[in-house]
Amino acid sequence: MFNFREFLRSGHAPTLWSAFLYFGFSFAIWSINGSMAPFITESLHLSPTQKGLMLSIPIFAGAFMRFPLGLLAQYIGRKKATLVEMAGIAIAMAYGYFFVQTFDDLLAMGVLLGVAGASFGVAMSLGSGSFPPRYKGLAMGIVGAGNVGTAVAALLAPLLAQRYGWQAVYGLASLSVAAPALVMVVFAQEPPDLAAHSTLREHLGCLFEKDGWAFSLIYAVTFGGFVGLAAFLPSYFYEQFGVSKVQAGQLTMLAAFLGAALRVMGGWLSDLWGGVNTLTGVLVLVALTLVGCAFAQGSLTLTVLLFLLCFSALGAGNGALFQLVPLRWPLTTAVAGSMIGELGALGGGFIPNGMGLAKQYAGSYTLGFLGFAACAVLVLALLRRMQIRWTRTWAEKGGRARPAAAPAPAQTQARQRPLAG
């Protein structure tokens, strides 16, 4: 029987919670422009395509910055890397408060927000680094639930923007970074599990295999969908249904909170049911709810219910995919997961752009929703095809872990290069 206290005692719990807070704060900053999009759009008179570009740039920048931050963490330590990143976040927020006045300034701000989006790999490795292998999945799930930062930003940023102005929110965020930084300094410890540096070849290793690309494409739909839709929804609720800017943020908060909470549940379900089975159900539900959203644009109640289901599925899918990663790359889980997370995040950047283009040139968001649904169906077909080989080599039927006594396939072991931890 699972004992949560035993789990906490098996590693360094203060570091786990520090990593969770750091990741949650970073995620809130990463999504801050999406949370304030109705205010920014109205202030700067942005077109749908300009708004889509404004929302996409932080997502793309965050994905590309994950690799440099991961390399930095290997040489100065993960705890120190988080502090460097949070200093960068403070500088970026100060720039937003003092200098963002035009659309071009906003695009530059989007690049700077990418610093916050780079936190994924470092947060995961820091939070789970002191835990034994049997608990690393749960530790990563808890840190990954820091996605709830998106919900916090969606709830608080519109309230603050309405009262003080949207530029002032950047200033307040610059000051608030002191809280997670102080917690990190006082309570976190550098885990002992990283005794050797990963080479560039090791970091990119999973991309030399079909499985690495398959995992990345699946994550582009689940995690990319979560990030992209969370950035898009405040503007969609405000413009499509005429709710207030604050109400639009509150509705987005509900969906984002469910998505973050269900990430842990997705990992737990995958342990019991299998990651492939869980992802199959996730992708079917995502496709169905997106098609429903395409044809429910006249009903706020139905749209909210559909998005709640969609985000629940996306969150569970994120947990399910990372249940499979350590099964496929048991000796290089950290570097494989980092690269998959980096490429998967890129998928989110296309969603606001696609929605903006659909609105501007087709007159509605219907084609944007249907296009995303089609991507989910294509990835589902890819998953079902690839799982035939997966369940013959490194996983049990449905994507469950093989019994500990069962040896890993020789060809899989040959591909792995041992890493400490």
C-alpha positions as CSV (number, residue, x, y, z in Angstrom):
1,M,0.0,0.0,0.0
2,F,1.3,3.4,-1.0
3,N,2.5,5.6,1.9
4,F,2.9,9.3,1.1
5,R,5.0,10.0,4.2
6,E,7.4,7.2,3.2
7,F,7.7,8.7,-0.2
8,L,8.6,12.1,1.2
9,R,11.1,10.6,3.6
10,S,12.8,8.7,0.8
11,G,14.1,11.9,-0.8
12,H,14.6,15.6,0.2
13,A,11.0,16.9,0.5
14,P,12.0,20.6,0.9
15,T,13.8,20.5,-2.5
16,L,10.7,18.9,-4.1
17,W,8.4,21.6,-2.9
18,S,10.9,24.3,-3.8
19,A,11.0,22.9,-7.3
20,F,7.2,22.8,-7.5
21,L,7.0,26.5,-6.4
22,Y,9.7,27.5,-8.8
23,F,8.1,25.7,-11.7
24,G,4.6,27.1,-10.9
25,F,5.9,30.6,-10.7
26,S,7.8,30.3,-13.9
27,F,4.8,28.9,-15.7
28,A,2.7,31.8,-14.4
29,I,5.2,34.3,-15.9
30,W,5.4,32.3,-19.1
31,S,1.7,32.6,-19.7
32,I,1.2,36.2,-18.4
33,N,0.7,37.7,-21.9
34,G,-2.0,35.3,-22.6
35,S,-3.8,36.1,-19.3
36,M,-3.6,39.8,-20.2
37,A,-4.3,39.4,-23.9
38,P,-7.7,41.1,-23.9
39,F,-6.2,44.2,-22.2
40,I,-3.2,44.3,-24.4
41,T,-5.2,43.7,-27.6
42,E,-7.6,46.6,-26.7
43,S,-4.7,48.9,-25.7
44,L,-2.6,48.4,-28.8
45,H,-5.4,47.7,-31.2
46,L,-4.0,44.3,-32.4
47,S,-5.4,42.4,-35.3
48,P,-6.2,38.6,-34.8
49,T,-2.9,37.7,-36.5
50,Q,-0.9,40.2,-34.5
51,K,-2.5,38.8,-31.3
52,G,-1.7,35.2,-32.4
53,L,2.0,36.2,-33.0
54,M,2.1,38.0,-29.6
55,L,0.9,34.8,-27.8
56,S,3.1,32.4,-29.8
57,I,6.5,34.1,-29.4
58,P,6.9,33.3,-25.6
59,I,6.0,29.7,-26.3
60,F,8.5,29.3,-29.1
61,A,11.2,31.2,-27.1
62,G,10.7,29.1,-24.0
63,A,11.0,25.9,-26.0
64,F,14.3,27.0,-27.5
65,M,15.7,28.2,-24.2
66,R,15.2,24.9,-22.4
67,F,18.4,23.4,-23.9
68,P,20.8,26.2,-22.9
69,L,19.4,26.3,-19.4
70,G,19.8,22.6,-19.1
71,L,23.4,22.8,-20.2
72,L,24.0,25.6,-17.7
73,A,22.5,23.5,-14.9
74,Q,25.0,20.7,-15.6
75,Y,27.9,23.0,-15.1
76,I,26.8,25.2,-12.2
77,G,24.2,22.9,-10.6
78,R,20.5,22.9,-10.9
79,K,19.8,25.0,-7.8
80,K,22.1,27.7,-9.0
81,A,20.6,27.5,-12.5
82,T,17.1,28.2,-11.1
83,L,18.4,31.3,-9.4
84,V,20.1,32.5,-12.6
85,E,16.8,32.0,-14.4
86,M,14.7,33.8,-11.8
87,A,17.1,36.7,-12.0
88,G,16.5,36.7,-15.7
89,I,12.7,36.7,-15.1
90,A,13.0,39.7,-12.8
91,I,15.0,41.6,-15.5
92,A,12.4,40.6,-18.2
93,M,9.5,41.8,-16.0
94,A,11.3,45.1,-15.3
95,Y,11.7,45.6,-19.1
96,G,8.0,45.0,-19.5
97,Y,7.1,47.6,-16.9
98,F,9.4,50.3,-18.1
99,F,9.7,49.9,-21.8
100,V,6.8,48.0,-23.4
101,Q,4.6,50.6,-25.2
102,T,4.3,49.4,-28.8
103,F,3.6,46.1,-30.7
104,D,7.3,45.7,-31.5
105,D,8.2,46.2,-27.8
106,L,5.6,43.5,-27.0
107,L,7.3,41.1,-29.4
108,A,10.6,41.7,-27.7
109,M,8.9,41.1,-24.4
110,G,7.7,37.8,-25.7
111,V,11.2,36.7,-26.4
112,L,12.2,37.6,-22.8
113,L,9.3,35.7,-21.4
114,G,10.9,32.6,-23.0
115,V,13.3,32.7,-20.0
116,A,10.4,31.6,-17.8
117,G,9.4,28.8,-20.2
118,A,12.8,27.3,-20.0
119,S,12.3,25.9,-16.5
120,F,10.8,22.5,-17.3
121,G,13.9,20.2,-17.4
122,V,15.7,21.9,-14.5
123,A,12.7,21.9,-12.3
124,M,11.9,18.2,-13.0
125,S,15.5,17.1,-12.5
126,L,16.0,19.2,-9.3
127,G,12.7,18.0,-7.7
128,S,13.1,14.3,-8.4
129,G,16.9,14.1,-8.2
130,S,17.1,13.0,-4.5
131,F,14.3,10.4,-4.8
132,P,15.0,6.7,-5.5
133,P,14.0,5.2,-8.9
134,R,10.7,3.8,-7.6
135,Y,9.5,7.3,-6.6
136,K,10.9,9.4,-9.4
137,G,7.7,9.3,-11.4
138,L,5.6,10.6,-8.6
139,A,8.2,13.3,-7.8
140,M,8.2,14.4,-11.4
141,G,4.4,14.4,-11.4
142,I,4.3,16.6,-8.4
143,V,6.7,19.1,-9.9
144,G,5.0,18.9,-13.2
145,A,1.7,19.9,-11.5
146,G,3.4,23.4,-11.3
147,N,1.5,23.9,-14.6
148,V,-1.1,25.2,-12.2
149,G,0.8,28.5,-12.5
150,T,-1.1,29.0,-15.7
151,A,-4.3,29.0,-13.7
152,V,-2.9,31.4,-11.1
153,A,-1.9,33.8,-13.8
154,A,-5.3,33.6,-15.5
155,L,-7.0,34.4,-12.2
156,L,-4.7,37.2,-10.9
157,A,-3.3,39.0,-13.9
158,P,-6.6,40.2,-15.2
159,L,-7.7,41.5,-11.8
160,L,-4.4,43.3,-11.4
161,A,-4.5,44.7,-15.0
162,Q,-7.9,46.0,-14.5
163,R,-7.0,47.8,-11.3
164,Y,-3.5,49.0,-12.1
165,G,-3.0,48.7,-15.8
166,W,-1.4,45.8,-17.7
167,Q,2.1,47.2,-17.7
168,A,2.0,47.4,-13.9
169,V,1.4,43.7,-13.7
170,Y,4.9,43.2,-15.2
171,G,6.3,45.4,-12.4
172,L,4.5,43.4,-9.7
173,A,5.7,40.2,-11.2
174,S,9.3,41.5,-11.1
175,L,9.0,42.0,-7.4
176,S,7.2,38.8,-6.6
177,V,10.1,36.7,-8.0
178,A,11.8,37.3,-4.6
179,A,9.4,34.7,-3.0
180,P,10.3,31.6,-4.9
181,A,14.0,32.7,-5.1
182,L,14.2,33.0,-1.3
183,V,12.5,29.6,-0.8
184,M,15.0,28.0,-3.2
185,V,18.0,29.6,-1.4
186,V,16.8,28.5,2.1
187,F,15.2,25.1,1.6
188,A,16.5,23.5,-1.6
189,Q,19.6,21.3,-1.9
190,E,21.5,20.2,-4.9
191,P,20.6,16.5,-5.5
192,P,23.4,14.0,-5.6
193,D,22.3,12.2,-8.7
194,L,24.2,14.0,-11.4
195,A,27.8,12.9,-11.3
196,A,28.6,13.3,-15.0
197,H,27.8,15.9,-17.7
198,S,25.5,14.7,-20.6
199,T,27.1,15.3,-23.9
200,L,25.3,17.0,-26.8
201,R,25.1,13.6,-28.5
202,E,23.4,12.1,-25.4
203,H,21.0,15.0,-25.2
204,L,20.0,14.7,-28.8
205,G,20.2,10.9,-28.8
206,C,16.4,10.2,-28.7
207,L,16.0,12.3,-31.9
208,F,18.1,9.7,-33.8
209,E,15.3,7.2,-33.2
210,K,11.8,7.0,-34.5
211,D,10.5,6.6,-30.9
212,G,12.0,10.0,-30.0
213,W,10.1,11.8,-32.7
214,A,6.9,9.9,-32.0
215,F,7.0,10.9,-28.3
216,S,7.8,14.5,-29.3
217,L,4.8,14.6,-31.6
218,I,2.5,13.2,-29.0
219,Y,3.7,15.7,-26.5
220,A,3.3,18.5,-29.0
221,V,-0.5,17.8,-28.9
222,T,-0.8,17.2,-25.1
223,F,1.6,19.7,-23.6
224,G,1.6,22.0,-26.6
225,G,-2.2,21.9,-26.6
226,F,-2.3,22.8,-22.9
227,V,0.1,25.8,-23.3
228,G,-1.3,27.0,-26.6
229,L,-5.0,26.9,-25.6
230,A,-4.3,28.4,-22.1
231,A,-2.7,31.4,-23.9
232,F,-5.6,31.6,-26.4
233,L,-8.7,31.2,-24.2
234,P,-8.8,34.5,-22.3
235,S,-9.1,36.3,-25.7
236,Y,-11.5,33.8,-27.0
237,F,-13.9,34.0,-24.1
238,Y,-13.8,37.8,-24.1
239,E,-14.2,38.3,-27.8
240,Q,-16.5,35.4,-28.7
241,F,-18.9,35.5,-25.8
242,G,-18.7,39.1,-24.6
243,V,-17.8,38.2,-21.0
244,S,-15.6,40.7,-19.0
245,K,-11.8,40.5,-19.2
246,V,-11.7,39.3,-15.6
247,Q,-14.4,36.6,-16.2
248,A,-12.5,35.4,-19.2
249,G,-9.5,34.9,-17.0
250,Q,-11.6,33.1,-14.4
251,L,-13.0,30.7,-17.0
252,T,-9.5,30.0,-18.3
253,M,-8.3,29.4,-14.7
254,L,-10.9,26.6,-14.3
255,A,-9.7,24.8,-17.4
256,A,-6.0,25.3,-16.7
257,F,-6.3,24.2,-13.1
258,L,-8.0,20.9,-14.1
259,G,-5.3,20.3,-16.7
260,A,-2.5,20.8,-14.1
261,A,-4.2,18.6,-11.5
262,L,-4.9,15.8,-13.9
263,R,-1.2,15.5,-14.9
264,V,-0.5,13.6,-11.7
265,M,-3.7,11.5,-12.2
266,G,-2.6,10.7,-15.7
267,G,0.7,9.2,-14.5
268,W,-1.1,7.2,-11.8
269,L,-3.6,5.8,-14.3
270,S,-0.8,4.9,-16.7
271,D,0.9,2.9,-14.0
272,L,-2.3,0.9,-13.5
273,W,-3.7,0.8,-17.0
274,G,-0.7,1.5,-19.3
275,G,0.6,4.7,-20.8
276,V,-0.5,3.7,-24.4
277,N,-4.0,2.9,-23.3
278,T,-4.3,6.2,-21.4
279,L,-2.9,8.2,-24.3
280,T,-5.3,6.5,-26.6
281,G,-8.3,7.6,-24.5
282,V,-6.8,11.1,-24.1
283,L,-6.3,11.7,-27.8
284,V,-9.8,10.5,-28.6
285,L,-11.3,12.8,-26.0
286,V,-9.2,15.8,-27.2
287,A,-10.2,15.3,-30.8
288,L,-13.9,15.0,-29.9
289,T,-14.0,18.0,-27.6
290,L,-12.2,20.2,-30.1
291,V,-14.7,19.3,-32.8
292,G,-17.4,20.1,-30.3
293,C,-15.8,23.5,-29.6
294,A,-15.8,24.2,-33.3
295,F,-19.6,23.9,-33.5
296,A,-20.5,25.2,-30.1
297,Q,-19.3,28.8,-30.6
298,G,-22.8,30.2,-29.8
299,S,-23.0,28.6,-26.4
300,L,-20.8,29.7,-23.6
301,T,-21.9,27.0,-21.2
302,L,-21.3,24.2,-23.6
303,T,-18.0,25.6,-24.7
304,V,-16.8,25.9,-21.1
305,L,-17.8,22.2,-20.4
306,L,-16.0,21.1,-23.5
307,F,-12.8,22.9,-22.6
308,L,-12.9,21.5,-19.1
309,L,-13.0,18.0,-20.6
310,C,-10.3,18.9,-23.1
311,F,-7.9,20.3,-20.6
312,S,-8.5,17.4,-18.3
313,A,-7.5,15.0,-21.1
314,L,-4.5,17.1,-22.1
315,G,-3.2,17.2,-18.5
316,A,-3.7,13.4,-18.1
317,G,-1.9,12.9,-21.4
318,N,1.1,14.9,-20.2
319,G,1.4,12.5,-17.2
320,A,0.8,9.5,-19.3
321,L,3.6,10.3,-21.8
322,F,6.1,10.8,-19.0
323,Q,5.2,7.4,-17.6
324,L,6.4,5.9,-20.8
325,V,9.7,7.9,-21.1
326,P,11.6,6.1,-18.3
327,L,10.4,2.7,-19.7
328,R,11.8,3.5,-23.2
329,W,15.0,5.3,-22.0
330,P,15.7,3.8,-18.6
331,L,19.3,5.0,-18.5
332,T,18.9,8.4,-20.1
333,T,15.5,9.4,-18.8
334,A,16.5,13.0,-17.9
335,V,18.1,13.9,-21.2
336,A,15.4,12.2,-23.3
337,G,12.6,13.8,-21.3
338,S,14.3,17.2,-21.6
339,M,14.5,17.0,-25.4
340,I,11.0,15.6,-25.8
341,G,9.7,18.4,-23.5
342,E,11.6,21.0,-25.6
343,L,10.2,19.8,-28.9
344,G,6.7,19.2,-27.5
345,A,6.5,22.8,-26.2
346,L,7.0,24.1,-29.8
347,G,3.6,22.6,-30.7
348,G,1.9,25.1,-28.4
349,G,3.2,28.0,-30.4
350,F,1.3,27.1,-33.5
351,I,-2.1,27.1,-31.8
352,P,-2.6,30.9,-31.2
353,N,-1.2,31.6,-34.7
354,G,-3.5,29.1,-36.3
355,M,-6.5,30.5,-34.4
356,G,-5.6,34.0,-35.4
357,L,-5.2,33.1,-39.0
358,A,-8.5,31.3,-39.0
359,K,-10.4,34.2,-37.5
360,Q,-8.8,36.9,-39.7
361,Y,-9.1,35.0,-43.1
362,A,-12.1,32.7,-42.5
363,G,-14.2,34.9,-40.2
364,S,-14.4,32.4,-37.3
365,Y,-12.3,30.0,-35.2
366,T,-13.9,26.9,-36.7
367,L,-11.0,25.9,-38.9
368,G,-8.5,26.4,-36.1
369,F,-10.3,24.0,-33.8
370,L,-10.8,21.5,-36.6
371,G,-7.2,21.7,-37.6
372,F,-6.0,21.0,-34.0
373,A,-8.5,18.1,-33.8
374,A,-7.1,16.7,-37.0
375,C,-3.6,16.8,-35.5
376,A,-4.8,14.8,-32.5
377,V,-6.3,12.2,-34.8
378,L,-3.1,11.9,-36.8
379,V,-1.0,11.5,-33.6
380,L,-3.5,8.9,-32.4
381,A,-2.9,6.9,-35.6
382,L,0.9,7.2,-35.1
383,L,0.6,6.0,-31.5
384,R,-1.5,3.0,-32.4
385,R,1.0,2.0,-35.1
386,M,4.1,2.5,-33.0
387,Q,2.7,0.7,-29.9
388,I,2.8,-2.6,-31.8
389,R,6.6,-2.6,-31.7
390,W,6.7,-1.0,-28.3
391,T,4.8,-3.8,-26.6
392,R,7.0,-6.3,-28.3
393,T,10.3,-4.8,-27.1
394,W,10.3,-2.5,-24.0
395,A,6.7,-2.4,-22.6
396,E,3.9,-4.7,-21.6
397,K,0.6,-4.7,-23.4
398,G,-1.1,-1.3,-23.1
399,G,2.2,0.4,-22.2
400,R,2.6,-0.9,-18.6
401,A,6.0,-1.4,-17.1
402,R,7.5,-4.8,-17.5
403,P,8.1,-6.9,-14.3
404,A,11.4,-6.0,-12.7
405,A,12.8,-9.5,-13.3
406,A,12.3,-9.3,-17.1
407,P,15.4,-8.3,-18.9
408,A,15.3,-5.3,-21.2
409,P,15.6,-6.0,-24.9
410,A,19.2,-6.2,-26.1
411,Q,18.7,-3.8,-28.9
412,T,17.2,-1.2,-26.5
413,Q,20.1,-1.6,-24.0
414,A,22.6,-1.2,-26.8
415,R,21.2,2.2,-27.7
416,Q,21.4,3.5,-24.1
417,R,24.5,5.2,-22.8
418,P,24.7,5.0,-19.0
419,L,24.3,8.3,-17.1
420,A,24.8,8.7,-13.4
421,G,21.4,8.8,-11.7
